[in-house]
Every structure is written in C-alpha cells, then in structure tokens.
Amino acid sequence: MYLITVFGNLLIILAVSSDSHLHTPMYYFLSHLSFIDVCFISTTIPKMLVNIMTQTKVITYEDCLTQMYFFLLFVQLDIFLLTVMSYDRFIAICYPLQYTLIMNPILCGLLVLISWVIVVSLFYCAGFGVYLSSAATHSSHSSATASVMYTVVTPMLNPFIYSLRNKDIKRALKRPLFRPS
C-alpha cells in the first residue's frame, strides 16, 4: 500500500509537471496535494514497517516528537490544501467567465503559501492535544484501525479519486509512452 501510494502520487506530479496542458490552477493544487500525501505517508509508514519486521514497538522520545511534528504538519497541509481546492472549484463553477482573471498564478502560489503558514502556526495546539491525551480514553484496537485508515488508505486513494480517473491526467500519462522518437 505504501508503494502504491508513493508511485500513484509521483505519477500525478510527473504528469502535471511534464504536460503544459495541465499547467492550470486545479492541477497545480493537485500536484501539491500529491506531494503532501507522499510526505504525509512517509512520516509514519517506514518506521511502522521496520517495527513490523523487527517485531518491536520501540521509538525514542525525540523520534516520536519529530514524527509527530511532521505528521501533524502534513495532515493540516492536506486539510488546508483541500480547502483551497474547494475555493478553486467554487470560483470555476460560480464565476466561469472571470475564472482565469481571479485564479491567476500569483494567487495560486499565495494560496498554497498561506496554507503552509496557517498550518505551521496552528498545528502546535491541535497536535499536542491529540498525541498527549490520556491512553485510558482510547481503545487500542479502534485507535489502530483509525490510524491505518487515515495514514495509509486515504493517501493511497487520493490519486485515484482526484486525478487518475481524470481524462486529462490519463492523456498526459500516455503521451511520453507513445510519443514517436
């Protein structure tokens, strides 16, 4: 699942960056979402795979804090970028004639930058509350199931949900394969 997630998201980034037809705000945001999903899943899954292979559950306090920092950073970036993508679709649907004027490259870059800044400033409060909460309030089985759902399944499905079913992405992925030499 980890390899599928990384490969699928890297395909999206490659398709968007290599095809000039996909240099639009929607695909700009989708490629950033794919990058964030690769980073997000890479904060926890490699350590989890090592723990499974070595049959150990040990992590140092410093490693735990580092992992928590990046995990929360990328979760919140995901949320804010999805919000920005919603705004982009709102403008495209409600103001189609003014879309290219409103969603210009400067605004798109600014929206992504603002997402990063908001996340960095907000993640401290939210993250510490979740990770430092009492173990007695959570059942280990339901916590493990929920953790796998949001750390593995969601990032794995994002490329399929947002991009790989899209005809423009499919066309961009086929171009390098069938381009005459």
N, C-alpha and C positions, 0 to 999 in steps of 0.2 A: 504494500500500500504506500509505503514511503517513496519507493522508486517511481511508482505510477504518478504520485503527486508531484514530485520534483520534475519528472520528464514532461508531464502534461503542462505544467506551468511554464517550464522553459520553452516548450513549443509555442505557447502563446506569445511569450516575449520575443522569440525569434521571428515569428510571423509578423507581428506588429512592427518590429524594428526594420525588417527587411523589405516590406511591401509599402510603397509610397501611398497606395490607395487606402491604407489603414492608418494614415497619419491624421486622424481626426480625434476630437476630444474623447469620444466614447472609448476608442481603442487605446488612447493614451492612458486613460484611467484603468482599463482592463489590464494593460501590461504592468502597471504599478500594483494592481491587486495581485497579479500572479507573482510578482517579485516578493511582495509582503507575505504571501502564502508559502513560498519556498523558505523564506526566513523564519516564519512562524513555526512551521513543522520541523525545521532543522534545530530549533532551540531545545526540544524535548525528546524527539524520537531517537536520535543517535544514542543518547545516554540510556534510554529505555531499552534499546536493542542490546547494548552492552550488558545491562543488568540482566536481561533475559538469558543471554548467552553464558554469563558467568554465574548465574543463579545467586546474585547478590542484590541488595537494595540499598547499598551504601552511597551516600553523596555527602561531600563536605559542606559545611555551613556556607563557605564562600561560593562554592559552585552552585549551591541551592539559590542563594541570593542573586547571583549572576543570571542563572537560568530564569528565575522569577522576573527579574528586571526585563530581560529581552522578550520573554513570553508575554508579559503584560503590555509591553510596548507594541509588539506586533498584533496582538488581539485588538487593542484600541485603534491602531492604524487601520486595521481591517474594517472596523466599525465606521470610522470617520470617512474612509475612502468610499465605502458603500453609500454613505450619506451624500458625499459629493457626486457619486454616480447617479444617485436618485435626483439630485438637483439638475444634473446634466440632462437626464431623460425628461424631467419636468419642463425645462426650457425648450427642448426639442419638440415636445408634444404641444405645449400651450402657446409657444411663440415660434413656429417653424420658419417664418419669413425673417425673423431677426436673430435666429439661432447662431449663424456664423459671426454676426457682429457681437453678440453677447458672449459666446463661448470661444473667445479668441485665445491664442496660445499663451498670452501673458496671464489671463485669468485662470486658465487651466493649471499652469505652473503655480500660481499663487494659491489656488485651492488645495493643491497637493501639499505645498509648503505649510499652509495653515493647518491642515490635518496633522502633519508631523508635529508642529509646535503645540497644538492643543493636546495631543496625546502625551507628549513628554511632560507637560505641566499637570495633566490630570491623573496619570497612571499611578502616581505615588499613593494617593489616598485610597483609590479603589483597590489596588493590588494588595496592599498590606492588610486590608480588611478581610479579603478572601483567603490569602495564604496563611495569615496568622490567627485565623479563627480557631476555636476550640475543636479538637478532634472528636470530642464526645457528641457534637451536633451533627456529624456526618457518618453515614454507614459506609464502610469501605467498599462494598460491592457496588452500590449505586454511584459512589464517587468515581470508582474506576471505570464504570460503564460510561458515565457522563464525560470523563476525561478523554476517553478514546473517541467518543463522538465528536467533541469539538477540537481535539488536537490532531486527529488523523482523518476522519471521514469527511468533515466539512472542507478542509483544504484540498482533499483529493477530488471532491465533486465540483468545486468551483470552476475548474477549466471546462468541464463538460457542461455545466449549467450556463455559464456566461459566454463561452467562446467556441468550443469545439463543435457545437451544433449550429454555429453561425456560418452561413454560406460564404461570407467574405473571408473569414478565417480559413475555412476549408480550401477556398481558391488560393489563398496566399501560401498555404502549406503545400499545395500541389505544384505550384509554379517552379520552385527550384528542382523538384523531382523530374519534371517533364520538359524542362527548358532545353532546347537544342543547343548542342555545344558549338 
